[in-house]
Amino acid sequence: MQSKIRIGIAGYGNLGRGVEMAIAQSPDMQLVGVFTRRDPASIQLLDASVPVHPLDDIERFQQQIDVLILCGGSKNDLPEQGPALAALFNTVDSFDTHATIPEYHAALDQAARPAGKTAMLSVGWDPGLFSLNRLYGEAILPVGATYTFWGKGLSQGHSDAVRRVPGVKAGVQYTIPAEEAIERVRNGELPELSTREKHKRECYVVLADGADAAEVEQAIVSMPHYFADYDTTVTFITEEELRRDHAAMPHGGVVIRSGTSAAGTTQVMEYTLKLGSNPEFTAAVLVAYARATWRLNQQGVVGAQTVLDVAPALLSPKSPEQLRKELL
């Protein structure tokens, strides 16, 4: 019987490196290879014994990988890579463009299901763990409202979107929650809050040589699904300032369900994350769901799946007997 789940990583930026770290903490898993669009010789892994291969060669490794964790960006990489790789491997990804998840789910399902593969999408903390807590809140308190606040923190997906704008050499984006709005929700007021009232977004951008700052700023603040619905500021900085002031990647947020039980009593459910490293935490969630993805596939569950479809016990390396004894 195979002793360890064999994992491959597609893409080795901050998220891919975090996945390598998380696998090292998972005794039931083994990292068998990293696949990159860069020159493999330029990649230095934490474990030098793990081979690095060109992404173009990945099809040759179908029999050596149980689950492939996709670590590309949601704006440009995953819409193309996700369906293509889901036809070859069981996959897990962190696709986080909420507005287009249904279309992405359909594309993955169309690719994975005929191949007998399981494609777990939109895994992380939001979408992901926050999605679960929104579901719990609505199911338990059907009369009420759900509120999600992000930050203060650096968003990987939005920072990637900023860096894809023509004229941007480098950049980061911070999501800033409105503390007054959070307190109103915690007090059970059930306020109606617009997107703009809940958060603002701050971008710090290094311009490419010859780029027009006004054009870059307009391209960012008008970007649909990312910045158009928010009060967004763009601050242009030097590469030195970016390295000095924006190297850390903290993040976090809160999901609050405020409602009333049958007798009209106010009830508030809250789930909070405070993350020292956004990519390392997201990677840890991906690795746990890679375990669940392999187990589902072994059970014959194929096609596109989300965190809402996964029983919590499948995430743990412990046996059902252990879980019942230790956690119930």
C-alpha positions as CSV (number, residue, x, y, z in Angstrom):
1,M,0.0,0.0,0.0
2,Q,1.3,3.5,-0.9
3,S,2.5,5.1,2.3
4,K,2.5,8.8,1.3
5,I,0.5,11.1,-0.9
6,R,2.8,12.3,-3.7
7,I,2.5,16.0,-4.3
8,G,3.6,18.2,-7.2
9,I,3.8,22.0,-7.2
10,A,3.0,24.0,-10.3
11,G,4.6,27.5,-9.9
12,Y,7.2,28.5,-7.3
13,G,6.5,32.0,-6.1
14,N,5.6,33.0,-2.5
15,L,2.6,30.6,-2.6
16,G,4.6,27.7,-4.0
17,R,7.3,28.2,-1.5
18,G,4.7,28.2,1.3
19,V,3.3,24.9,-0.1
20,E,6.8,23.3,0.1
21,M,7.0,24.4,3.8
22,A,3.5,23.1,4.6
23,I,4.3,19.7,3.0
24,A,7.4,19.4,5.2
25,Q,5.0,19.6,8.2
26,S,2.8,16.8,6.8
27,P,4.3,13.3,7.5
28,D,1.7,11.6,5.2
29,M,2.9,13.6,2.1
30,Q,5.9,13.7,-0.1
31,L,6.9,16.5,-2.5
32,V,8.0,14.8,-5.7
33,G,8.6,17.7,-8.0
34,V,8.2,21.4,-8.7
35,F,7.2,22.7,-12.2
36,T,8.0,26.2,-13.3
37,R,7.9,28.4,-16.4
38,R,11.2,29.9,-15.3
39,D,14.6,28.3,-15.9
40,P,14.6,25.3,-13.5
41,A,18.2,25.9,-12.7
42,S,17.3,29.4,-11.3
43,I,14.9,27.9,-8.7
44,Q,16.4,27.2,-5.2
45,L,14.0,25.0,-3.2
46,L,14.2,24.6,0.6
47,D,14.8,20.9,0.0
48,A,17.5,20.7,-2.6
49,S,16.8,17.0,-3.1
50,V,13.5,17.7,-4.8
51,P,13.8,18.1,-8.6
52,V,12.6,21.1,-10.5
53,H,11.2,20.6,-14.0
54,P,9.9,22.8,-16.8
55,L,6.2,23.2,-16.7
56,D,6.0,22.3,-20.3
57,D,7.2,18.7,-19.4
58,I,4.6,18.1,-16.7
59,E,2.4,15.7,-18.8
60,R,5.2,13.1,-18.5
61,F,4.7,12.9,-14.7
62,Q,1.1,11.8,-14.6
63,Q,2.0,8.4,-13.0
64,Q,4.3,10.0,-10.4
65,I,1.9,12.6,-8.9
66,D,-1.2,12.0,-6.8
67,V,-2.2,15.6,-6.4
68,L,-0.9,18.7,-8.2
69,I,-1.1,22.0,-6.3
70,L,-1.5,25.0,-8.6
71,C,0.2,28.1,-7.3
72,G,-0.4,30.5,-10.2
73,G,-2.3,33.8,-10.1
74,S,-6.1,34.0,-10.5
75,K,-6.1,36.8,-13.0
76,N,-4.1,35.2,-15.9
77,D,-2.6,31.9,-14.9
78,L,-5.3,29.7,-13.4
79,P,-8.1,30.3,-16.0
80,E,-5.8,28.8,-18.5
81,Q,-3.7,26.4,-16.5
82,G,-6.5,25.0,-14.3
83,P,-8.6,23.3,-16.9
84,A,-5.5,22.1,-18.9
85,L,-3.9,20.5,-15.8
86,A,-7.2,19.2,-14.3
87,A,-7.5,16.9,-17.4
88,L,-4.2,15.3,-16.4
89,F,-4.0,15.4,-12.6
90,N,-6.0,15.7,-9.5
91,T,-5.6,19.4,-8.7
92,V,-6.0,21.9,-5.9
93,D,-5.9,25.7,-6.5
94,S,-6.6,29.0,-4.8
95,F,-8.6,30.7,-7.5
96,D,-10.0,33.8,-5.7
97,T,-11.9,35.9,-8.2
98,H,-15.3,35.5,-6.5
99,A,-17.3,36.9,-9.3
100,T,-16.2,34.3,-11.9
101,I,-16.0,31.2,-9.6
102,P,-19.1,29.6,-11.3
103,E,-17.5,29.9,-14.8
104,Y,-14.2,28.6,-13.5
105,H,-15.9,25.7,-11.7
106,A,-17.7,24.7,-15.0
107,A,-14.5,24.8,-17.0
108,L,-12.6,22.6,-14.4
109,D,-15.5,20.2,-14.2
110,Q,-15.7,19.8,-18.0
111,A,-11.9,19.0,-18.0
112,A,-11.6,16.8,-14.9
113,R,-14.8,14.7,-15.0
114,P,-14.1,12.8,-18.3
115,A,-10.6,12.1,-17.1
116,G,-11.7,10.7,-13.8
117,K,-9.8,13.5,-12.0
118,T,-10.8,15.6,-9.0
119,A,-10.3,19.3,-9.2
120,M,-10.5,21.3,-6.0
121,L,-10.9,25.0,-6.6
122,S,-10.9,28.2,-4.7
123,V,-9.1,26.8,-1.7
124,G,-7.5,29.2,0.9
125,W,-9.0,31.5,3.5
126,D,-11.3,33.5,1.3
127,P,-12.6,31.9,-0.8
128,G,-12.1,28.8,1.4
129,L,-12.4,28.9,5.2
130,F,-14.4,32.1,5.2
131,S,-16.8,30.4,2.7
132,L,-17.4,27.6,5.2
133,N,-18.1,30.1,7.9
134,R,-20.5,32.1,5.8
135,L,-22.4,28.8,5.1
136,Y,-22.4,27.8,8.8
137,G,-23.8,31.3,9.7
138,E,-26.6,31.2,7.2
139,A,-27.6,27.6,8.0
140,I,-27.6,28.1,11.8
141,L,-29.1,31.7,11.8
142,P,-31.4,31.8,8.8
143,V,-32.8,35.1,9.9
144,G,-30.0,37.6,9.8
145,A,-27.1,38.9,7.6
146,T,-23.6,37.9,6.9
147,Y,-20.7,40.3,6.8
148,T,-17.1,39.7,5.6
149,F,-14.3,42.1,6.3
150,W,-10.7,41.6,5.1
151,G,-7.5,43.1,6.4
152,K,-5.6,45.1,7.2
153,G,-3.3,43.1,5.1
154,L,-1.5,42.4,1.8
155,S,-3.6,40.6,-0.7
156,Q,-1.8,38.2,-3.0
157,G,-4.4,38.1,-5.7
158,H,-4.9,41.8,-5.9
159,S,-1.2,42.5,-5.7
160,D,-0.7,40.1,-8.6
161,A,-3.4,42.0,-10.5
162,V,-1.6,45.2,-9.9
163,R,1.7,43.8,-11.2
164,R,0.0,42.7,-14.4
165,V,-1.0,46.2,-15.3
166,P,1.2,47.5,-18.2
167,G,3.7,50.0,-16.9
168,V,4.0,48.4,-13.5
169,K,7.4,47.1,-12.6
170,A,6.4,45.9,-9.1
171,G,3.8,46.6,-6.6
172,V,1.6,45.5,-3.6
173,Q,-2.0,46.1,-2.5
174,Y,-3.4,46.4,1.0
175,T,-7.0,45.9,2.0
176,I,-8.2,48.1,4.8
177,P,-11.4,47.4,6.7
178,A,-13.7,50.1,8.1
179,E,-13.5,49.6,11.9
180,E,-16.7,51.6,12.5
181,A,-18.6,49.2,10.2
182,I,-17.2,46.1,12.0
183,E,-18.3,47.4,15.4
184,R,-21.8,48.2,14.1
185,V,-22.1,44.6,12.9
186,R,-20.7,43.2,16.2
187,N,-23.3,45.2,18.1
188,G,-26.1,43.4,16.2
189,E,-27.3,46.5,14.3
190,L,-27.6,44.6,10.9
191,P,-26.5,47.7,8.9
192,E,-26.8,47.7,5.1
193,L,-23.2,48.4,3.9
194,S,-22.0,49.0,0.4
195,T,-18.8,47.5,-0.8
196,R,-17.2,51.0,-0.6
197,E,-18.4,51.4,3.0
198,K,-16.7,48.2,4.2
199,H,-13.2,48.5,2.8
200,K,-10.7,50.7,1.0
201,R,-7.7,49.5,-1.1
202,E,-4.2,51.0,-1.0
203,C,-1.7,50.2,-3.8
204,Y,2.0,50.9,-3.7
205,V,3.5,50.8,-7.2
206,V,6.9,50.9,-8.8
207,L,6.6,52.3,-12.3
208,A,8.4,50.7,-15.2
209,D,10.8,53.0,-17.1
210,G,8.9,55.3,-19.4
211,A,5.5,54.4,-18.0
212,D,2.8,57.1,-17.6
213,A,1.8,57.4,-14.0
214,A,-1.7,58.7,-14.8
215,E,-2.4,55.9,-17.2
216,V,-1.2,53.2,-14.7
217,E,-3.3,54.7,-11.9
218,Q,-6.5,54.8,-14.1
219,A,-5.9,51.2,-15.2
220,I,-5.7,50.1,-11.6
221,V,-8.6,52.0,-10.1
222,S,-11.0,51.1,-12.9
223,M,-10.1,47.3,-12.9
224,P,-13.4,45.3,-12.6
225,H,-13.7,42.7,-9.9
226,Y,-10.6,44.1,-8.2
227,F,-10.7,47.8,-7.6
228,A,-13.5,49.5,-9.5
229,D,-16.0,49.1,-6.6
230,Y,-13.7,50.4,-3.9
231,D,-12.1,53.7,-2.9
232,T,-8.6,52.9,-4.2
233,T,-5.5,54.9,-3.8
234,V,-2.3,54.4,-5.8
235,T,1.0,55.6,-4.4
236,F,4.1,55.5,-6.5
237,I,7.3,54.5,-4.7
238,T,10.9,53.4,-5.5
239,E,12.1,49.8,-5.6
240,E,14.1,50.5,-2.5
241,E,11.0,51.7,-0.6
242,L,9.1,48.5,-1.8
243,R,11.8,46.2,-0.4
244,R,12.2,48.2,2.8
245,D,8.6,48.9,3.7
246,H,6.5,46.2,2.0
247,A,8.4,42.9,2.2
248,A,6.1,41.3,4.9
249,M,2.8,39.7,3.9
250,P,0.4,39.9,6.8
251,H,-3.3,39.6,6.3
252,G,-6.5,38.4,8.0
253,G,-10.1,39.3,8.4
254,V,-13.4,38.3,10.0
255,V,-16.7,36.7,9.0
256,I,-19.7,37.8,11.2
257,R,-23.2,36.3,11.1
258,S,-25.6,38.5,13.0
259,G,-29.2,37.3,13.4
260,T,-32.0,36.3,15.7
261,S,-33.1,32.9,16.9
262,A,-36.7,31.8,17.0
263,A,-37.6,33.8,20.1
264,G,-36.2,37.0,18.6
265,T,-33.0,36.8,20.6
266,T,-29.9,38.5,19.0
267,Q,-27.1,36.0,18.2
268,V,-23.7,36.9,16.7
269,M,-21.3,34.3,15.3
270,E,-17.7,35.4,14.5
271,Y,-14.7,33.8,12.9
272,T,-11.4,35.7,12.8
273,L,-8.0,35.2,11.2
274,K,-4.8,37.1,12.1
275,L,-2.1,36.0,9.7
276,G,1.6,36.7,9.9
277,S,2.1,35.4,6.4
278,N,-0.8,35.3,3.9
279,P,0.9,33.0,1.4
280,E,2.2,30.6,4.1
281,F,-1.3,30.3,5.6
282,T,-3.0,29.9,2.2
283,A,-0.4,27.2,1.3
284,A,-1.2,25.3,4.5
285,V,-4.9,25.3,3.6
286,L,-4.1,24.1,0.1
287,V,-2.1,21.2,1.5
288,A,-4.8,20.1,3.8
289,Y,-7.3,20.1,0.9
290,A,-4.8,18.2,-1.2
291,R,-5.2,15.4,1.3
292,A,-8.9,15.6,1.0
293,T,-8.7,15.7,-2.8
294,W,-6.7,12.5,-3.0
295,R,-9.1,10.7,-0.6
296,L,-12.2,11.9,-2.6
297,N,-10.6,10.7,-5.8
298,Q,-9.9,7.3,-4.3
299,Q,-13.5,7.1,-3.3
300,G,-14.6,7.8,-6.9
301,V,-15.6,11.4,-6.4
302,V,-14.5,13.2,-9.6
303,G,-15.0,16.6,-11.3
304,A,-14.8,20.1,-9.8
305,Q,-15.2,20.3,-6.0
306,T,-15.1,23.2,-3.5
307,V,-14.5,23.4,0.2
308,L,-18.3,23.4,0.6
309,D,-18.3,19.8,-0.7
310,V,-15.7,18.4,1.6
311,A,-16.3,16.6,4.9
312,P,-14.0,18.1,7.6
313,A,-12.6,14.7,8.6
314,L,-11.1,14.3,5.1
315,L,-8.7,17.2,5.9
316,S,-7.0,15.5,8.8
317,P,-4.3,12.9,8.7
318,K,-5.8,11.4,11.8
319,S,-8.2,8.4,11.6
320,P,-11.9,8.8,12.2
321,E,-11.5,7.0,15.5
322,Q,-8.9,9.4,16.6
323,L,-10.9,12.4,15.6
324,R,-14.0,11.2,17.5
325,K,-11.9,10.6,20.6
326,E,-9.8,13.8,20.5
327,L,-12.0,16.5,18.9
328,L,-15.7,15.8,19.5
